[in-house]
Amino acid sequence: MANLPALFSISNIAFGVLLYYFVRTVYRLFLHPLSKAPGPWYLAISTIPGTYYICISGRWNLVNRELHERYGPIVRVGPHKLSVRGEIGWQAIYGHKARDAEEWSKWPDFFPNIPKDIVTAPTAEHRRLRREILRAFSDKAIQEQQAIFNHYAKILILQWKKRDQTVIDVAKWFNFFTFDTFGDLAFGEPFGSLEGGESHPWVSLIFDSIKINKMSGFLEEFPLLKQLAILLTPAEIKRRASEHFELSEQKIRQRLARGANDRKDFVSYIWKSDGTGLTQQELERNASTLIVAGSETTATTLSGLVDYLLKNPKKYARLTHEIRSTFKADDDEVTLLDTANVPYVHACIEETLRLFPAVPVGAPRQVGASGGHIENYYLPPKWATHRASVNFRDPDDFVPERWLPTDHPWYDARYANDNKGVVQSFSYGPRACVGKNLAYHEMRFITSLIFKNFDLEPTPEGAGWVERCEHYFFWDKPPLPVKLKAVAVK
């Protein structure tokens, strides 16, 4: 009998817990401000299923598309989250606001403990950073940076010619090229990946973090488990992360020691010794961001482009015909700006960005302190938007012709009604990617040089590459093995 009070207390606690979850479930299903939004019940009552799809499964882009095909352009994907397809979400959520309107900020839980840079800075600070950094991405700046791109493109072509008639992992080599190029532009020196044929530890940690972030993102929903995971994080991982940031700071200091005008790169445009431009600390924070954003996304798009071309021989033939009939001079005479004159190459890149966006689901946004009709708006999910049958004819097919000018001989009028404006691969509005201009130039440039010099052949091991990629904000990419065959350039 003496144990009855204890048992009674335990039963009361258990009943209280069950009652709490019952009431919370009823509230979220029937009384919550988002209760009338369409979507599956299990995503409405708990954060766990959605967090699993986003952070663990690597297939949220596919699940999200299925949800939108079933429920429409707005879907409830969490107790406090909506997924809004791009045809109605881009302007409303990401677009420029009226002068007195509050910007829908990035969801802070998505960027925990990250120093303020151009991605995470508050509105006013972001405007200033963006204004300064944009100078490094003008057409004038791109022309002055041409020698850097030529240098690393030449190394890539030479390395591939050494491997003629062999199978290589092009996804890996695209990363070598983009990280060496952007490392030189931001830090004043490359990572040495193209020369050495292997990834630099600074770069390797970025790819390791993609896998780590999927678990840390899941643990954001469970604070106690997150704190335990932090305590149990191996010392080696903490050491490597610390070295990553220390190396970034060291490289920036070495570059600044040579003077802002030592060479034409990012630093020469966005840092001024007289106190204008970015401070040294801001430069240190943003240099790494520019490298990762400019390198990983471009390499991913180039890999996706190769995969789609190898699956579509007719498109491959058209692309190589355009390149080889346009660029007959030496590689050194092909410039970034010249590649604006290859519309089919550009169309293939646009179609790759539609089908395989480098960041298929971006950062969540939330309404400001002044309130709104809902609590958190999840980003316009690019994968669901880009592959929606209401936006595109043959939404799953690789059809570059849909992007060509109407007077181009290969233009296909069947795709005239495609809603191409919903494809905003570089985001939209005041926080759209500052490097969009350079990214297009770079992708057209390296695509033109590669297919000017090589034929690529698919391998059985590379089949279904895009479908095997897993999405954790950035893509976790498997190898993409293809066979190289050097072309005798006339």
Stockholm file with secondary structure:
# STOCKHOLM 1.0

chainA/1-490         MANLPALFSISNIAFGVLLYYFVRTVYRLFLHPLSKAPGPWYLAISTIPGTYYICISGRWNLVNRELHERYGPIVRVGPHKLSVRGEIGWQAIYGHKARDAEEWSKWPDFFPNIPKDIVTAPTAEHRRLRREILRAFSDKAIQEQQAIFNHYAKILILQWKKRDQTVIDVAKWFNFFTFDTFGDLAFGEPFGSLEGGESHPWVSLIFDSIKINKMSGFLEEFPLLKQLAILLTPAEIKRRASEHFELSEQKIRQRLARGANDRKDFVSYIWKSDGTGLTQQELERNASTLIVAGSETTATTLSGLVDYLLKNPKKYARLTHEIRSTFKADDDEVTLLDTANVPYVHACIEETLRLFPAVPVGAPRQVGASGGHIENYYLPPKWATHRASVNFRDPDDFVPERWLPTDHPWYDARYANDNKGVVQSFSYGPRACVGKNLAYHEMRFITSLIFKNFDLEPTPEGAGWVERCEHYFFWDKPPLPVKLKAVAVK
#=GR chainA/1-490 SS CTTHHHHHHHHHHHHHHHHHHHHHHHIIIIISTTTTSCSCHHHHHCSHHHHHIIIIISCHHHHHHHHHHHHCSEEEEETTEEEECHHHHIIIIISCCCTTSCCCEECGGGSTTCCCCTTTCCHHHHHHHHHHHGGGGSHHHHHHTHHHHHHHHHHHHHHHHHTTTSEEEHHHHHHHHHHHHHHHHHHSSCCSHHHHTSCCHHHHHHHHHHHHHHHHHHHTTCHHHHHHHHHHSCHHHHHHHHHHHHHHHHHHHHHHHTCTTSSSSHHHHHBCTTSCBCCHHHHHHHHHHHHHHHHHHHHHHHHHHHHHHHHCHHHHHHHHHHHHHHCCSCGGGCCTTGGGGCHHHHHHHHHHHHHSCSSSSCCCEECCTTCCSSSEEECCCHHHHHTCTTTCSSTTSCCGGGGSCTTSTTCCGGGTTCCGGGCCTTCCGGGSCTTHHHHHHHHHHHHHHHHHHEEEEECGGGTTHHHHCEESSSEECCCCEEEEEECCCC
#=GC SS_cons         CTTHHHHHHHHHHHHHHHHHHHHHHHIIIIISTTTTSCSCHHHHHCSHHHHHIIIIISCHHHHHHHHHHHHCSEEEEETTEEEECHHHHIIIIISCCCTTSCCCEECGGGSTTCCCCTTTCCHHHHHHHHHHHGGGGSHHHHHHTHHHHHHHHHHHHHHHHHTTTSEEEHHHHHHHHHHHHHHHHHHSSCCSHHHHTSCCHHHHHHHHHHHHHHHHHHHTTCHHHHHHHHHHSCHHHHHHHHHHHHHHHHHHHHHHHTCTTSSSSHHHHHBCTTSCBCCHHHHHHHHHHHHHHHHHHHHHHHHHHHHHHHHCHHHHHHHHHHHHHHCCSCGGGCCTTGGGGCHHHHHHHHHHHHHSCSSSSCCCEECCTTCCSSSEEECCCHHHHHTCTTTCSSTTSCCGGGGSCTTSTTCCGGGTTCCGGGCCTTCCGGGSCTTHHHHHHHHHHHHHHHHHHEEEEECGGGTTHHHHCEESSSEECCCCEEEEEECCCC
//
